[in-house]
Amino acid sequence: MRLKDKVAVITGGAGGMGLATVERFLAEGAKVIIADFNDATGAKALSDLTAAGFGANARFIKTDVAKEADVAAAVALAVSEFGGLDIIFNNAGVGGAIGPVWELEEAEWDYTFDVLVKGVFFGIKHATRVFREQGRGGSIINTASVAGLSGGCGPLAYSAAKAAVVNLSRASAVQLAPDHIRVNAICPGFILTGLTHPSQKTLEEAGQFMDNMQPWPHHGRGADIAGTALFLASEDSGFVTGEAIVVDGGLTAIGPDLWNRYGTPREATMTKTRLNRGTTGAANTTRELKK
Ligand SMILES: NC(=O)c1ccc[n+]([C@@H]2O[C@H](COP(=O)([O-])OP(=O)(O)OC[C@H]3O[C@@H](n4cnc5c(N)ncnc54)[C@H](O)[C@@H]3O)[C@@H](O)[C@H]2O)c1
C-alpha cells in the first residue's frame, strides 16, 4: 500500500485517466475526492467504487475547475471528510477550441485556457494553502500533454495551454520547494479515453487505430497514466520536482521520424548493418544479418 491513509483530490476523476488514477490510488490505500464537472459519470464512478468496496474512502463533488470557488470546495471537502490533504492531481481537461487560428473566437480561447490552465492554477493555489498550514509538504501533479512540447501533437489552443501547464508546474516547483511541496507534470501521448475515442468508432476500432500512433506496439491506457501518477504521488519520487514526465510509448522519442516519412521501409534498416565512413575516402562496409 504505497498511499496508505494519504488523501488525494483528483479533478476530472469521473472518467478516462482520472478515473483510472482514482481506482489505483484507492487500491493503494488512499482516500480520494473525485472532483468532476460531469454529475452523471461522477455518480456512476462512485456507485461502481462503492460496489467494489471503496465507498468509505471515496467522495464525489460536482466541480468546474474553471471556477475558483468550486476548486476550493473540493479541497475543503478533502479536509472535512478525510482530515487533510496530501496529493492533488489537476487532471480535468477538454479538447477546447479547434480550428484555424484566424477563426477562433475569444470565448472559445478563454474556455480552453480557463479549464486547462486556470483550473490547474486554482488546484495548485488551494492545495498549497492546505499543505502549508499542515506543514508536512505535499505532491501536486498536473496533466499536461505531449501537445505542450511541440506544435504538431494537438489543436493550437490546446497545445499552447498544455505548454503553459508544463511551465506553471516548473515555476510552482521552484517556488514551493522550501515547503517540501513537489510539483510535477505528466505529458501523456495518445491514451484511449472518452476524449480520444471518436463516437463513430467502437472502442476496439479506436484502440486498433491508436496502436499505430507510436513506436510502442499498443495504444496507451488510463492505467499507464495512473501508474505514473502513483509514482509522483508516493515517496518513491521524493526528490522529483519540476519535472514533466512524458508517458507516450515513444511518440516523442521518434522525433521528426524522417525515415518513415520519406519512405525508407523498416526492413531496409533492420536487415543489415552498415559502417558509413563518410567522405574520408575509406570504403563503407555492409554486413548482412542472419535471419
Ligand atoms: N487522452 C489523451 O490522449 C490525452 C493526451 C494528453 C493529455 N490528455 C489530458 O489528460 C486529461 C484527462 O483526459 P482524458 O483523456 O482522461 O479525458 P476524459 O474526457 O476521459 O476525462 C476528462 C474528465 O475531465 C472532466 N472535466 C472536463 N472539464 C471539466 C471542468 N471544467 N471541471 C471539472 N471536470 C472537468 C470530464 O467531465 C471528464 O470526466 C486532460 O487534461 C487531457 O487534456 C489526454
PDBQT file of the ligand as one rigid body, heavy atoms in Angstrom, charges set to zero:
ROOT
HETATM    1  N1  LIG A 301      -6.432  11.027 -23.804  1.00  0.00    +0.000 N 
HETATM    2  C1  LIG A 301      -5.306  11.505 -24.303  1.00  0.00    +0.000 C 
HETATM    3  O1  LIG A 301      -4.767  11.001 -25.298  1.00  0.00    +0.000 OA
HETATM    4  C2  LIG A 301      -4.653  12.700 -23.648  1.00  0.00    +0.000 A 
HETATM    5  C3  LIG A 301      -3.369  13.051 -24.075  1.00  0.00    +0.000 A 
HETATM    6  C4  LIG A 301      -2.721  14.099 -23.463  1.00  0.00    +0.000 A 
HETATM    7  C5  LIG A 301      -3.335  14.790 -22.434  1.00  0.00    +0.000 A 
HETATM    8  N2  LIG A 301      -4.598  14.456 -22.056  1.00  0.00    +0.000 N 
HETATM    9  C6  LIG A 301      -5.168  15.188 -20.930  1.00  0.00    +0.000 C 
HETATM   10  O2  LIG A 301      -5.488  14.264 -19.922  1.00  0.00    +0.000 OA
HETATM   11  C7  LIG A 301      -6.515  14.798 -19.088  1.00  0.00    +0.000 C 
HETATM   12  C8  LIG A 301      -7.615  13.771 -18.921  1.00  0.00    +0.000 C 
HETATM   13  O3  LIG A 301      -8.172  13.497 -20.182  1.00  0.00    +0.000 OA
HETATM   14  P1  LIG A 301      -8.853  12.112 -20.572  1.00  0.00    +0.000 P 
HETATM   15  O4  LIG A 301      -8.239  11.685 -21.840  1.00  0.00    +0.000 OA
HETATM   16  O5  LIG A 301      -8.868  11.196 -19.411  1.00  0.00    +0.000 OA
HETATM   17  O6  LIG A 301     -10.302  12.637 -20.933  1.00  0.00    +0.000 OA
HETATM   18  P2  LIG A 301     -11.764  12.225 -20.415  1.00  0.00    +0.000 P 
HETATM   19  O7  LIG A 301     -12.700  13.051 -21.218  1.00  0.00    +0.000 OA
HETATM   20  O8  LIG A 301     -11.927  10.763 -20.412  1.00  0.00    +0.000 OA
HETATM   21  O9  LIG A 301     -11.754  12.727 -18.904  1.00  0.00    +0.000 OA
HETATM   22  C9  LIG A 301     -11.693  14.105 -18.591  1.00  0.00    +0.000 C 
HETATM   23  C10 LIG A 301     -12.582  14.389 -17.397  1.00  0.00    +0.000 C 
HETATM   24  O10 LIG A 301     -12.467  15.796 -17.091  1.00  0.00    +0.000 OA
HETATM   25  C11 LIG A 301     -13.759  16.286 -16.772  1.00  0.00    +0.000 C 
HETATM   26  N3  LIG A 301     -13.824  17.734 -16.990  1.00  0.00    +0.000 N 
HETATM   27  C12 LIG A 301     -13.802  18.386 -18.171  1.00  0.00    +0.000 A 
HETATM   28  N4  LIG A 301     -13.919  19.715 -17.948  1.00  0.00    +0.000 NA
HETATM   29  C13 LIG A 301     -14.015  19.894 -16.618  1.00  0.00    +0.000 A 
HETATM   30  C14 LIG A 301     -14.150  21.027 -15.777  1.00  0.00    +0.000 A 
HETATM   31  N5  LIG A 301     -14.246  22.269 -16.276  1.00  0.00    +0.000 N 
HETATM   32  N6  LIG A 301     -14.181  20.842 -14.444  1.00  0.00    +0.000 NA
HETATM   33  C15 LIG A 301     -14.093  19.593 -13.925  1.00  0.00    +0.000 A 
HETATM   34  N7  LIG A 301     -14.009  18.485 -14.659  1.00  0.00    +0.000 NA
HETATM   35  C16 LIG A 301     -13.951  18.638 -15.999  1.00  0.00    +0.000 A 
HETATM   36  C17 LIG A 301     -14.700  15.496 -17.690  1.00  0.00    +0.000 C 
HETATM   37  O11 LIG A 301     -16.033  15.533 -17.221  1.00  0.00    +0.000 OA
HETATM   38  C18 LIG A 301     -14.072  14.105 -17.674  1.00  0.00    +0.000 C 
HETATM   39  O12 LIG A 301     -14.602  13.292 -16.644  1.00  0.00    +0.000 OA
HETATM   40  C19 LIG A 301      -6.945  16.092 -19.766  1.00  0.00    +0.000 C 
HETATM   41  O13 LIG A 301      -6.313  17.173 -19.137  1.00  0.00    +0.000 OA
HETATM   42  C20 LIG A 301      -6.457  15.923 -21.181  1.00  0.00    +0.000 C 
HETATM   43  O14 LIG A 301      -6.243  17.161 -21.808  1.00  0.00    +0.000 OA
HETATM   44  C21 LIG A 301      -5.271  13.425 -22.642  1.00  0.00    +0.000 A 
ENDROOT
TORSDOF 0
